[in-house]
């Protein structure tokens, strides 16, 4: 019986789990995006947190309590 060599280059690279999903940026949103929630429709959802609505109308800024993404309301 012959031994088979393992092709290491075919091994998939594991995902980077050092930071939460969708937390790498600060996002500018407009009135058209209200009511604001994180993750937003344009974000990758397969590894995101549950949807949370963010009160941004009064202060013009909001931070997601799950991933730390910062949202700024452009007026």
ROKE-378939 format. One record per residue: x, y, z of N, C-alpha, C in turn; residue in one letter; residue number from 1. Coordinates in steps of 0.05 Angstrom, whole numbers. Atoms other than C-alpha are relative to their C-alpha. Example, Ala and Ser with C-alpha at 12.3 -4.5 7.8 and 13.67 -1.06 7.14 Angstrom:
ROKE-378939
      nX      nY      nZ     caX     caY     caZ      cX      cY      cZ  residuo  num
      18     -24       0     246     -90     156      18      24       0        A    1
     -16     -24      -1     273     -21     143     -15      22      14        S    2
This chain:
ROKE-378939
      nX      nY      nZ     caX     caY     caZ      cX      cY      cZ  residuo  num
      17     -23       0       0       0       0      18      25       0        X    1
     -16     -25       2      28      68     -20     -11      21      19        X    2
      10     -23     -17      26     128      26      -6      23     -18        X    3
       8     -24      16      -9     189      -2      10      25      14        X    4
      -8     -25     -11      20     258       8     -24      19       1        X    5
      21     -20      -4     -26     312      34       7      25     -14        X    6
      -4     -26      14     -34     373     -11      -8      22      19        X    7
       5     -21     -20     -28     429      41     -12      24     -14        X    8
      10     -24      14     -43     482     -12     -30      -1      -4        X    9
      29       3       4    -114     455     -19     -16       4      26        X   10
      13      -4     -25    -129     466      55     -11      29       1        X   11
      11     -27      -1    -177     525      62      10      16      24        X   12
      -9     -17     -22    -155     584     105     -24       6      17        X   13
      23      -5     -17    -199     592     166      -6      30       0        X   14
       7     -29       0    -237     659     172      14      14      23        X   15
     -12     -17     -21    -208     716     213     -21       5      21        X   16
      19      -3     -21    -245     713     279      10      19      22        X   17
     -11     -18     -20    -203     765     315     -17      25       4        X   18
      18     -23      -5    -257     819     306     -28      -8      -9        X   19
      28       7       8    -333     816     301      -6       8     -29        X   20
       8      -6      27    -367     817     234     -11      28      -3        X   21
      11     -26       6    -384     884     203       9      22      19        X   22
      -9     -20     -19    -345     923     256      25      15      -9        X   23
     -25     -12      10    -287     947     213      -3      29      -8        X   24
       3     -27      12    -318    1013     191     -18      18      16        X   25
      19     -19      -9    -355    1075     208     -17       5     -24        X   26
      19      -2      22    -417    1083     165     -15      27       1        X   27
      16     -24       3    -451    1146     139     -27      -9     -10        X   28
      27       7       9    -527    1139     133     -16      25      -5        X   29
      17     -23       6    -582    1184     108     -28      -6      11        X   30
      28       3      -9    -656    1194     125     -13     -23     -15        X   31
      11      23      15    -671    1142      71       6     -27      13        X   32
      -8      24     -14    -637    1090     115     -15      -5      26        X   33
      14       2     -25    -683    1102     174     -26     -16      -3        X   34
     -14       4     -25    -704    1067     216      26     -16      -4        X   35
     -27      12       2    -631    1047     224       2     -26      16        X   36
      -6      25     -15    -612     976     242      27     -11      -9        X   37
     -25      13       6    -548     937     245      -4     -30       4        X   38
     -13      -7      25    -530     897     206     -19      12     -20        X   39
      17     -13      21    -555     939     147      -4     -20     -23        X   40
       6      18      22    -583     907      84      25      -7     -17        X   41
     -23       5      17    -516     914      48      22     -16      13        X   42
     -22      15     -14    -475     876     100      -3     -30      -3        X   43
      -1      29       1    -455     804      98     -15     -11      25        X   44
      16       9     -23    -506     767     141       7     -28      10        X   45
      -5      28      -8    -479     696     144      14      -3      27        X   46
     -14       2     -26    -435     711     204      -5      24      18        X   47
       7     -24     -16    -469     773     234     -15      -7      25        X   48
      15       2     -25    -504     785     299     -30       5      -6        X   49
      29      -5       4    -580     791     308      -5      30      -7        X   50
       6     -28       7    -612     854     280      -8      16      25        X   51
       6     -18     -22    -615     912     328      -5      27     -12        X   52
       7     -27      10    -649     979     315      15      20      17        X   53
     -17     -20     -13    -607    1040     331     -13      27       0        X   54
      12     -27      -1    -636    1107     355      21      21      -8        X   55
     -20     -19      10    -596    1156     313     -12      28      -6        X   56
      13     -25       8    -648    1211     299       7      24      18        X   57
      -4     -22     -18    -636    1254     361      29      11       0        X   58
     -28      -9      -3    -560    1256     367      16       0     -26        X   59
     -15       1      25    -539    1241     295      22     -21      -1        X   60
     -20      21      -1    -494    1184     317     -11     -23      16        X   61
       8      24     -15    -504    1113     341      22     -21      -3        X   62
     -20      21       1    -459    1054     358     -15     -27       5        X   63
      12      26      -3    -480     981     351      10     -13      25        X   64
     -10      13     -25    -478     946     419      12     -28      -5        X   65
     -10      26       5    -462     880     386      28       1     -12        X   66
     -25       1      14    -405     895     338      17      26       1        X   67
     -15     -25      -3    -385     967     354       1      17     -25        X   68
       0     -17      24    -398     994     284     -12      27       7        X   69
       9     -27      -5    -407    1069     286     -15      11     -24        X   70
      18     -11      20    -463    1103     247      -2      30       4        X   71
       3     -29      -1    -466    1177     231     -21       8     -20        X   72
      22      -9      17    -529    1210     203       8      24     -16        X   73
      -6     -22      17    -514    1254     144     -25      15      -6        X   74
      24     -17       3    -564    1311     143       0      16     -25        X   75
